[in-house]
Amino acid sequence: MPPAVERQSSPKFAAPAKGGKLLLVPLVTATYFMVSGGPYGIEDILGGAGYLRALVILLLLPLFWSLPTTLMIGELASAIPAEGGFYVWVRRAMGPFWGFQEAWLSLAASVFDMAIYPTLFVLYLGKLAPSWTAGHRRIVWALLVVIICCLWNLRGARAVGNGAVVLFVLLLAPFAVLVIAGFWRGFHAPGPGSWHQQHSSAALNTAILVAMWNYMGWDNASTVAQEVEDPQHNYPRAMLLSAALVTLTYLLPLAAVAAAGISLDRFSTGSWADAAATLAGPWLAIAIVAGGLINGFGMFNALMLSYTRLPLAMAEDGMLPQWLGVQNSRSVPVAAILVCGVGWALALGFSFERLISIDLILYGASLILEFVALVGLRLKEPDLHRPFRAGNFAVASLLGVAPTALILFALYSARGERMAHMPALVFALLIAGVGPLGYWAARTRQRRQLRSSSPPVS
């Protein structure tokens, strides 16, 4: 079988017309939801770190975890703005085997990611109207989130991006009030607070892992490159702007409740609403809870946009059945959206515990491949036009050092966690190990198709 043809752009992908592409601001807000979705979840950092250490972690971690990643993505997405993003980069730099592994790791991790967001939506809905989510109604609401997001995504990337702008404003407006109220109280009537607290090394490790999880996912925006207006210039800008937004929307609310003197004993997971009620009244608490609905829905909707472009790109490369590349008039991969939507809907019924370490292991492995692709393409294609460069060759080679060290730290910290009656690390390695089997099956199918389509030799 002849080697797979490497491509810079999808030959069969019908990119949307100029008026239907993502502009810079929608790309920034869509990326924000792919990575963060707001301050929800960072409360878990406080239990192991306290206010002061939590703020230090949230301030420093982007420098060693987010910034190198956004610089890498900025260069590769501007140089190779292909549908499929990171899958195409790794395939082009390292060959089809590693490209397949990159896509498999991301899609496997999506099962753990995507199943939680409709559940979060239902959780916050239950806080507003408990009777609405009682009994079997919980799964009905979760399925409704999946269905609505599928329909929304079928309208195209621009519709998802423009919707993300609206959701972004609605989500963060209550937190803007909370920040103002928190600092106002801190300056005029400060409470006792709790900037320092005793902690164990294990608790501090957990705090760092939670922060890493809350700062990961920047590469997800790369998979829709051909649906972005002027990707060569907008991707580097979007990466840096969204990284700054995520950092600020983590730091400012946490600093505000710390300045207001809210005790750590009263501020734990899911306590943003309690803090809002203390600082401004029940109306702000309701708005914060409503923001939790937006958090779950917005993240699921934006990540669906990202993940569904992987089957499309793989189908065009012959690594998945061609029907997964079927698109509608808006250049949306209809089959991929429906298949992924059904898969994530089935995952809603799973009773597994969501472990951050599983996400970090699978995502971390795919991220390391992307950093290798950055260096590999510098060597393999030195003349490739790079509208944005992440420094000279030495800088590009060193960008992946700190993120790789943090991923190894996550692996070490996960050594005691368990999943499905086995160590979490073993569970993640078993999932990753399916990738080579999938590649073998895909290549076997390709060879059979080639033999069946070749004319007999006379």
C-alpha positions as CSV (number, residue, x, y, z in Angstrom):
1,M,0.0,0.0,0.0
2,P,1.4,3.4,-0.9
3,P,2.2,5.7,2.0
4,A,-0.6,8.1,3.2
5,V,-0.5,11.4,1.5
6,E,0.4,14.2,3.9
7,R,-1.7,17.3,3.6
8,Q,-1.8,20.8,4.8
9,S,-5.5,21.3,4.2
10,S,-8.3,18.8,3.9
11,P,-8.8,18.1,0.2
12,K,-12.5,17.0,0.6
13,F,-13.5,19.4,3.4
14,A,-15.8,22.1,2.0
15,A,-14.8,25.1,4.1
16,P,-17.7,27.5,4.8
17,A,-17.9,30.7,2.9
18,K,-16.2,33.7,4.3
19,G,-19.3,35.0,5.9
20,G,-19.8,31.7,7.8
21,K,-16.4,31.5,9.5
22,L,-15.5,32.2,13.1
23,L,-14.1,35.6,13.8
24,L,-11.6,36.5,16.5
25,V,-13.9,37.3,19.4
26,P,-16.1,34.2,18.9
27,L,-12.9,32.1,18.6
28,V,-11.6,33.5,21.9
29,T,-14.9,32.8,23.8
30,A,-15.3,29.3,22.2
31,T,-11.7,28.6,23.4
32,Y,-12.6,29.9,26.8
33,F,-15.4,27.4,27.1
34,M,-13.2,24.6,25.8
35,V,-10.7,25.2,28.5
36,S,-12.5,26.8,31.5
37,G,-16.1,27.6,31.4
38,G,-15.7,30.0,34.3
39,P,-14.4,29.8,37.9
40,Y,-16.6,26.8,38.8
41,G,-14.3,24.0,40.1
42,I,-11.3,26.0,41.3
43,E,-12.8,25.9,44.8
44,D,-11.2,22.4,45.1
45,I,-7.8,24.0,45.1
46,L,-8.5,25.7,48.4
47,G,-8.8,22.6,50.5
48,G,-5.2,21.6,49.8
49,A,-3.6,25.1,49.5
50,G,-5.5,27.8,51.3
51,Y,-6.2,31.2,49.7
52,L,-2.6,32.4,49.4
53,R,-1.1,29.3,48.0
54,A,-4.2,28.8,45.7
55,L,-3.7,32.3,44.3
56,V,0.1,31.6,43.8
57,I,-0.7,28.3,42.0
58,L,-3.3,29.9,39.8
59,L,-0.9,32.7,38.9
60,L,2.3,30.7,38.3
61,L,0.9,27.6,36.7
62,P,-0.1,29.4,33.5
63,L,3.5,30.4,33.0
64,F,4.7,26.8,33.0
65,W,1.6,25.0,31.7
66,S,-0.6,27.3,29.6
67,L,1.9,29.7,28.1
68,P,4.1,27.1,26.5
69,T,1.1,25.3,25.1
70,T,-0.6,28.4,23.7
71,L,2.7,29.4,22.0
72,M,3.1,25.9,20.5
73,I,-0.5,26.0,19.2
74,G,-0.1,29.5,17.9
75,E,2.8,28.4,15.7
76,L,1.3,25.2,14.4
77,A,-2.2,26.4,13.9
78,S,-1.0,29.4,12.0
79,A,1.4,27.4,9.9
80,I,-0.9,24.4,9.2
81,P,-4.5,25.7,9.5
82,A,-6.1,22.3,8.7
83,E,-9.4,20.8,9.8
84,G,-8.4,18.3,12.5
85,G,-5.8,20.5,14.0
86,F,-3.4,18.7,16.3
87,Y,-4.2,15.3,14.6
88,V,-2.9,16.8,11.3
89,W,0.2,18.3,12.9
90,V,1.3,15.1,14.6
91,R,0.5,13.0,11.5
92,R,2.5,15.4,9.2
93,A,5.4,15.5,11.6
94,M,5.6,11.9,12.7
95,G,3.5,9.8,10.3
96,P,0.0,8.3,10.3
97,F,0.6,5.9,13.2
98,W,1.3,8.7,15.7
99,G,-1.4,10.9,14.2
100,F,-3.9,8.1,14.9
101,Q,-2.7,7.8,18.5
102,E,-3.0,11.6,18.9
103,A,-6.6,11.5,17.8
104,W,-7.4,8.3,19.8
105,L,-6.1,9.8,23.0
106,S,-8.2,12.9,22.6
107,L,-11.4,11.1,21.7
108,A,-10.9,8.6,24.5
109,A,-10.4,11.5,27.0
110,S,-13.6,13.1,25.6
111,V,-15.7,10.3,27.1
112,F,-14.5,11.3,30.6
113,D,-14.9,15.0,29.8
114,M,-18.1,15.1,27.9
115,A,-20.2,12.9,30.2
116,I,-19.7,15.3,33.1
117,Y,-21.0,18.6,31.6
118,P,-24.7,17.6,31.1
119,T,-24.5,16.2,34.6
120,L,-23.2,19.5,35.9
121,F,-26.1,21.3,34.1
122,V,-28.6,19.0,35.9
123,L,-26.8,19.5,39.2
124,Y,-27.2,23.3,39.1
125,L,-30.7,23.0,37.7
126,G,-31.6,20.9,40.7
127,K,-30.4,23.7,43.0
128,L,-32.8,26.1,41.3
129,A,-35.8,23.7,41.0
130,P,-35.2,20.4,42.9
131,S,-38.5,18.9,41.7
132,W,-37.5,19.3,38.0
133,T,-34.5,16.9,38.4
134,A,-36.0,14.3,40.7
135,G,-35.7,10.7,39.8
136,H,-35.6,9.8,36.1
137,R,-35.9,13.5,35.1
138,R,-32.2,13.9,35.7
139,I,-31.3,11.7,32.7
140,V,-34.0,13.4,30.6
141,W,-32.5,16.8,31.2
142,A,-29.0,15.5,30.5
143,L,-30.1,14.0,27.2
144,L,-31.8,17.2,26.3
145,V,-28.5,19.0,26.7
146,V,-26.9,16.6,24.3
147,I,-29.7,16.9,21.8
148,I,-29.8,20.7,21.9
149,C,-26.0,20.9,21.5
150,C,-26.1,18.6,18.5
151,L,-28.8,20.7,16.8
152,W,-26.8,23.9,17.6
153,N,-23.6,22.4,16.2
154,L,-25.4,21.4,13.1
155,R,-25.8,25.1,12.3
156,G,-22.0,25.5,12.0
157,A,-18.9,26.8,13.8
158,R,-20.0,30.4,13.5
159,A,-23.3,29.7,15.3
160,V,-21.4,28.0,18.1
161,G,-18.8,30.7,18.3
162,N,-21.4,33.5,18.3
163,G,-23.4,31.7,20.9
164,A,-20.3,31.4,23.1
165,V,-20.0,35.2,23.1
166,V,-23.4,35.5,24.6
167,L,-22.9,32.7,27.1
168,F,-19.6,34.2,28.1
169,V,-21.2,37.5,29.0
170,L,-24.1,35.9,30.9
171,L,-21.8,33.5,32.8
172,L,-19.3,36.1,34.0
173,A,-21.6,39.0,34.7
174,P,-22.6,37.7,38.2
175,F,-18.9,37.0,39.0
176,A,-18.1,40.6,38.1
177,V,-20.6,41.7,40.7
178,L,-19.1,39.2,43.2
179,V,-15.6,40.6,42.6
180,I,-16.7,44.2,43.2
181,A,-18.7,43.2,46.3
182,G,-15.8,41.1,47.7
183,F,-13.2,43.8,47.3
184,W,-15.6,46.5,48.6
185,R,-16.1,44.5,51.8
186,G,-12.4,43.7,52.0
187,F,-11.6,47.4,52.0
188,H,-14.4,48.6,54.3
189,A,-15.3,45.7,56.6
190,P,-12.7,42.9,56.3
191,G,-13.5,39.7,58.1
192,P,-11.0,37.4,59.8
193,G,-10.3,35.4,56.6
194,S,-7.9,32.5,56.4
195,W,-5.0,33.2,54.1
196,H,-2.8,30.5,55.6
197,Q,-3.7,27.0,56.7
198,Q,-2.0,23.8,57.6
199,H,-1.8,21.3,54.7
200,S,-0.3,18.0,53.8
201,S,1.9,17.4,50.7
202,A,-0.8,15.1,49.3
203,A,-3.5,17.8,49.6
204,L,-1.1,20.3,48.0
205,N,-0.5,17.9,45.1
206,T,-4.2,17.5,44.6
207,A,-4.5,21.3,44.5
208,I,-1.9,21.5,41.7
209,L,-3.6,18.7,39.8
210,V,-7.0,20.4,40.0
211,A,-5.3,23.7,38.7
212,M,-3.7,21.8,35.9
213,W,-7.0,20.3,34.9
214,N,-8.6,23.8,35.0
215,Y,-5.9,25.1,32.7
216,M,-5.9,22.4,30.0
217,G,-7.5,22.0,26.6
218,W,-6.1,24.9,24.6
219,D,-5.4,22.7,21.6
220,N,-9.1,21.8,21.2
221,A,-9.7,25.0,19.3
222,S,-7.3,24.0,16.6
223,T,-9.5,21.3,15.1
224,V,-11.8,23.8,13.4
225,A,-9.0,25.8,11.7
226,Q,-10.6,25.9,8.2
227,E,-13.7,27.3,9.8
228,V,-11.9,30.3,11.2
229,E,-11.4,33.6,9.5
230,D,-7.7,34.4,8.8
231,P,-6.4,31.5,11.0
232,Q,-2.8,32.4,10.4
233,H,-3.2,35.6,12.4
234,N,-6.3,34.9,14.6
235,Y,-5.1,31.7,16.2
236,P,-2.0,33.2,18.0
237,R,-4.1,36.2,19.1
238,A,-6.9,33.9,20.3
239,M,-4.6,31.7,22.3
240,L,-3.0,34.5,24.2
241,L,-6.2,36.4,24.8
242,S,-8.1,33.4,26.0
243,A,-5.2,32.4,28.3
244,A,-5.3,35.8,29.9
245,L,-9.1,35.7,30.3
246,V,-9.0,32.3,31.9
247,T,-6.3,33.4,34.4
248,L,-8.1,36.6,35.3
249,T,-11.5,34.9,35.8
250,Y,-9.8,32.4,38.2
251,L,-7.7,34.9,40.1
252,L,-10.1,37.8,40.6
253,P,-13.1,36.0,42.2
254,L,-10.9,33.9,44.5
255,A,-8.9,37.1,45.5
256,A,-12.2,38.9,46.1
257,V,-13.7,36.2,48.5
258,A,-10.3,36.1,50.3
259,A,-10.2,39.9,50.6
260,A,-13.7,39.8,52.0
261,G,-12.5,37.5,54.8
262,I,-14.8,34.5,54.0
263,S,-13.5,31.6,56.0
264,L,-12.2,28.5,54.2
265,D,-14.5,26.5,56.5
266,R,-17.5,28.2,54.7
267,F,-16.0,28.1,51.2
268,S,-15.6,24.7,49.6
269,T,-16.6,22.9,46.4
270,G,-19.8,24.5,45.0
271,S,-19.8,27.4,47.5
272,W,-19.6,30.3,45.0
273,A,-23.4,30.7,45.5
274,D,-22.9,30.8,49.3
275,A,-20.2,33.4,49.0
276,A,-22.4,35.5,46.6
277,A,-25.3,35.4,49.1
278,T,-23.0,36.6,51.9
279,L,-21.5,39.4,49.8
280,A,-24.5,40.7,47.9
281,G,-27.7,38.7,48.8
282,P,-29.8,35.8,47.5
283,W,-30.3,37.4,44.1
284,L,-26.6,37.1,43.3
285,A,-26.5,33.5,44.6
286,I,-29.3,32.6,42.2
287,A,-27.4,34.3,39.3
288,I,-24.3,32.3,40.2
289,V,-26.2,29.0,40.2
290,A,-27.8,30.0,36.9
291,G,-24.2,30.5,35.6
292,G,-23.5,26.9,36.5
293,L,-26.2,25.9,34.0
294,I,-24.3,28.0,31.4
295,N,-21.0,26.4,32.5
296,G,-22.2,22.8,31.8
297,F,-24.0,23.7,28.6
298,G,-21.4,26.0,27.2
299,M,-18.5,23.7,27.7
300,F,-20.4,20.7,26.2
301,N,-21.4,22.8,23.2
302,A,-17.9,24.2,22.5
303,L,-16.1,20.9,23.0
304,M,-18.6,19.1,20.7
305,L,-17.5,21.6,18.0
306,S,-13.9,20.6,18.6
307,Y,-14.0,16.8,19.0
308,T,-16.4,16.1,16.1
309,R,-13.8,17.5,13.6
310,L,-11.4,14.6,14.5
311,P,-13.5,11.8,12.9
312,L,-14.0,14.1,9.9
313,A,-10.3,14.6,9.4
314,M,-9.5,10.9,10.0
315,A,-12.2,9.8,7.5
316,E,-10.7,12.0,4.9
317,D,-7.3,10.3,5.5
318,G,-8.9,6.9,5.2
319,M,-8.4,6.0,8.9
320,L,-12.1,5.9,9.6
321,P,-15.1,5.0,7.3
322,Q,-15.7,7.6,4.7
323,W,-19.3,8.2,5.7
324,L,-18.0,9.9,8.9
325,G,-16.9,12.7,6.6
326,V,-20.4,13.5,5.3
327,Q,-21.1,17.2,5.6
328,N,-24.2,19.4,5.3
329,S,-24.6,22.6,3.4
330,R,-23.0,24.6,6.3
331,S,-19.8,22.4,6.0
332,V,-20.7,20.6,9.3
333,P,-19.7,17.0,9.7
334,V,-23.3,15.7,10.3
335,A,-22.4,12.0,10.7
336,A,-19.6,12.7,13.1
337,I,-21.8,14.9,15.3
338,L,-24.6,12.3,15.4
339,V,-22.2,9.4,16.2
340,C,-20.3,11.4,18.9
341,G,-23.6,12.7,20.3
342,V,-25.0,9.1,20.7
343,G,-21.7,7.9,22.2
344,W,-21.6,10.7,24.8
345,A,-25.3,10.2,25.6
346,L,-24.7,6.5,26.3
347,A,-21.8,7.6,28.6
348,L,-24.3,9.6,30.7
349,G,-25.5,6.3,32.2
350,F,-22.0,5.2,33.4
351,S,-21.5,5.1,37.1
352,F,-17.8,5.6,37.0
353,E,-16.1,8.3,39.1
354,R,-14.6,11.1,37.1
355,L,-10.9,11.2,38.0
356,I,-8.8,14.2,37.1
357,S,-5.8,12.0,36.8
358,I,-7.3,10.0,33.9
359,D,-8.0,13.2,32.0
360,L,-4.5,14.5,32.7
361,I,-2.8,11.2,31.7
362,L,-4.6,10.9,28.4
363,Y,-4.5,14.6,27.6
364,G,-0.9,14.8,28.7
365,A,0.2,12.1,26.4
366,S,-1.4,13.8,23.4
367,L,0.0,17.1,24.4
368,I,3.6,15.7,24.5
369,L,3.1,14.4,21.0
370,E,2.2,18.0,19.9
371,F,5.3,19.4,21.4
372,V,7.3,16.7,19.6
373,A,5.5,17.6,16.4
374,L,6.5,21.3,16.9
375,V,10.2,20.4,17.0
376,G,9.8,17.7,14.3
377,L,8.3,20.1,11.9
378,R,11.0,22.7,12.5
379,L,13.5,20.0,11.5
380,K,11.5,18.3,8.7
381,E,10.1,21.4,7.1
382,P,12.3,24.4,8.0
383,D,11.0,26.4,5.1
384,L,7.3,26.0,6.1
385,H,5.7,29.4,6.2
386,R,5.1,30.2,9.9
387,P,3.2,33.5,10.3
388,F,3.8,33.1,14.1
389,R,6.9,31.6,15.5
390,A,7.3,30.4,19.1
391,G,10.8,31.7,19.3
392,N,13.9,30.2,17.7
393,F,14.7,26.5,17.4
394,A,16.2,26.4,21.0
395,V,13.1,28.0,22.5
396,A,10.8,25.8,20.5
397,S,12.7,22.7,21.7
398,L,12.4,23.8,25.3
399,L,8.8,24.8,25.3
400,G,7.6,21.3,26.1
401,V,10.0,20.7,29.1
402,A,7.8,22.3,31.8
403,P,4.5,20.9,30.6
404,T,6.1,17.4,30.3
405,A,7.5,17.7,33.9
406,L,4.0,18.6,35.2
407,I,2.5,15.7,33.3
408,L,5.0,13.4,34.9
409,F,4.1,14.9,38.3
410,A,0.5,14.1,37.6
411,L,1.4,10.5,36.8
412,Y,3.3,10.2,40.1
413,S,0.5,11.8,42.1
414,A,-2.0,9.4,40.5
415,R,-0.2,6.3,41.7
416,G,-2.6,5.7,44.6
417,E,-5.9,6.4,42.8
418,R,-8.1,3.6,41.5
419,M,-10.6,3.3,38.7
420,A,-12.7,0.3,37.7
421,H,-11.0,-1.8,40.5
422,M,-7.5,-1.1,39.3
423,P,-4.9,1.7,39.7
424,A,-5.9,4.7,37.7
425,L,-2.6,4.8,35.9
426,V,-3.1,1.2,34.7
427,F,-6.6,2.0,33.6
428,A,-5.4,5.0,31.6
429,L,-2.6,2.9,30.0
430,L,-5.1,0.3,29.0
431,I,-7.2,2.9,27.2
432,A,-4.2,4.3,25.5
433,G,-3.1,0.8,24.5
434,V,-6.3,0.4,22.4
435,G,-4.9,3.1,20.0
436,P,-2.3,0.9,18.3
437,L,-4.9,-1.8,17.9
438,G,-7.3,0.7,16.3
439,Y,-4.5,1.8,13.9
440,W,-3.8,-1.8,12.9
441,A,-7.6,-2.3,12.2
442,A,-7.8,0.9,10.2
443,R,-4.7,-0.1,8.0
444,T,-6.0,-3.6,7.6
445,R,-9.3,-2.2,6.3
446,Q,-7.4,0.1,4.0
447,R,-5.4,-2.7,2.5
448,R,-8.6,-4.8,1.9
449,Q,-10.3,-1.9,0.2
450,L,-7.2,-1.3,-2.0
451,R,-7.1,-5.0,-3.0
452,S,-10.8,-5.1,-3.8
453,S,-10.6,-1.9,-5.9
454,S,-7.5,-2.9,-7.8
455,P,-8.0,-4.4,-11.3
456,P,-6.9,-8.0,-11.6
457,V,-3.4,-8.5,-13.2
458,S,-3.7,-10.1,-16.6
